[in-house]
Every structure is written in structure tokens, then in C-alpha cells.
Amino acid sequence: MTTATTSRSLAGDGGLLARIVAFDRALHERAALRTTPTPIGLALFHDPAPTLWDLNAILVDDADADFAELAAVAEEVQRGLPHRMLILDADARRQASDARAAGWTVERHVAMVPRRAPDRPPPPHEVAELPAARTAAARRAAMRDEPGGDLATIESVLAANEALSAARREREFASLEAGEPAGMAKLFSDETRTIGQVEDVVTVPASRNHGHARAVVTAALEASRAAGHDLTFLWADEDDWPRLLYGRMGWDVVGRRWRLRRVVR
């Protein structure tokens, strides 16, 4: 690949990432029950579920701010929450390093888009689009096996998701095993109907390693394209194994975001 081609590719990825971030931020703002402007960005709150990090966070706009400033604003604005949560879409390696030194948890999430053929077709599981009430029991089973899978958190997540489903124009796809949901993925969109986001991919513990995640991600992608979306993306933890699965399925990384979090004891 020539230098010129590489530059064009990077520029194209930057354009994709800008669209993804704008879509994602609009979705966050639409889902918030209240917002508060701060010197570093917009603080979002979902008061019925204060323990849910993604719904109670600050979307940082000031990419040049030092971590000490970010932490001070979070301490002031989020003092009623059991955590401090900052989401940075710009390159935040400097702030992340200082956050780790201060004892915060740092996550890097990658935005991925499908640009290549998958390594193999999905397994021939039956996949159906189902209402949330039909998949709730399976999601409970899947979430109980995850970090933070206590009953109160699970019920808060499910209640919040039900309340937010309309704001996210949510659709859910389930891969079935003996007629019951075994793997699930959601597809979010917005009023522009040009972008789709694949999210909340889970598999019940007893059905893992049977291709259900591959089946539902494929189904959600096909539904996004059928709906006319010219961009479909997902977020994945850069340090977790699902990113590798998505890579094998033909999804490429086009950008990163940093999530800085501290639980208040």
C-alpha cells in the first residue's frame, strides 16, 4: 500500500469515526433523563438507575484538559453518584495514564465497521426478531455470569433498557436453541435512518461456543443494511475477546474512545 493510499484510508476512517461519535453522543443525550453542562463537557444522568455507568457519565469535549481538571469536575458534578465516569472520544492516552496512576479504571473501546468478508458463514441457527419481554429471561441468565451480575444491577439494566428502547429505535435479534433465545444482539438507529449500531451482544452460559453470537451479529448487520443504513458499527472492548471474533467476521477498527471510571467506596 502506498503512502498516499494509506493517508486516504486514515482520512476515511476519521470521517467514519466522526459520524459514529456524533450518532453515539446524540443517542446518549436522547437517552438521558436530565443533562448538566460542565466546563469539560455534558454530564448525563438517568436518575432511576444511578449505578449504571454508561447512563450516568460526562461526555468530555475538552480533549486538552488535564486529568486533574477532569477528575475535579467529575467529583463536583457526579458527587451524588456511586461512581465517577468520563467518556473521551479524542486521543486520551495522556489523561488515561494519569487516571491509572490515580487508581481509576481505564477502558479502551474500539469502533468497528464491517469491511471484509467473514472468515466463514454463521452457523445455521434459527434467528428471529423478538420483543424484549421474550428475551428478558435469557438476558438475565447471560448477565448473571458477567462481572457486576448481581440481581439489583441486572434488574436496573433491564428496566433502563425498556425505558430507552424507543429513544434508541431498538430492535432485538435472538439465535434460538430448542425454540428459546440463546444468543442476542440489539440494533439501534436514529431518525436519520442512515446509521445502525449493533449493541448488547450476549449468550446464555450453557449455549456459549456454539456460534450464537456470530449468528445474531450477522442478523443485526443484515437488518441494518436492509433498513438502508449506509454505516453500521459496534463498540468493543479493545482488551476483550469479542473484538477478535468481530475481526474474524470482517469488522475493522476505525477509531477508539477512552472510558475513565472510579467507584466511590
Phi, psi and omega in degrees: 000132181283164178299319180298317179295318178299317180298317179297321180297315179296321178297319178296319178297322178298321178294319177297315182297321179299319178294319180297313181297317180298317178298312184296318180293319177298321178295316178300315182294321180292329181281339184290143176276335172206157180226154178224120174294142177227169178296342183250350182155188186268127176267132181249144180223139171233088192301326179294342182227069186291344182275352183275115188299311187295333183268351179228084189211166173251123174275105188282125176261333184273088184292342182268354183294141174289156181299324180302320178293317179300314182295322181295318179294317178300318180298322181285310188282327184256022185296339178274359183259159177277012180206168169241133186219124179235134177241121182240125181266343175276173178297114186241030181299322180294311179295324181295321179298316179291326179295315178300317180297332179271003176091011178277156172273133180241128175240139172251122176251142179250139171273129184234143178230150180279118182228355182229163175291142177293160180294335177198161179292158176292156177295159187279046175288148171288130179238133182228149171274123188232154173287159183300326180298331182281337183255356187301316182297319179293321178295321176301315181298319180292319184288333179297337183266004183255160175302137182075021184274041176282160187301316183297317180294317180301313182293325177296318179297313182295319179294318179295318180298320178297318180292331185265354189301319181291319181297331182261005184046054192280138169232147181232137181241137182232135171270127190260146176226115186056036177082359182247147179299127178245324176227146184220150174212147178251156175235121176258151172212182178224186186293341179285336180057033178246346184230139173236143178240125174272130189210166173054051178276119180218157175226138178295145188306319185290346185248010182288156180068027175239014174085012182291321178297316178300319182295316184282326176296319176298317180295318179294320177297315179298320179294322178297314180294321179295332179282356178093009178291129178269358176217127173235136182217170170213159173257141177222146175293124185297335185256011182245158188294330180304329178303322180291322176299313180297324176299318178294335180276001175101010179268135181246149176284131177239358178174174183226158168223155180246138177238118181251127189219141173224127175275132180272119182280000000 
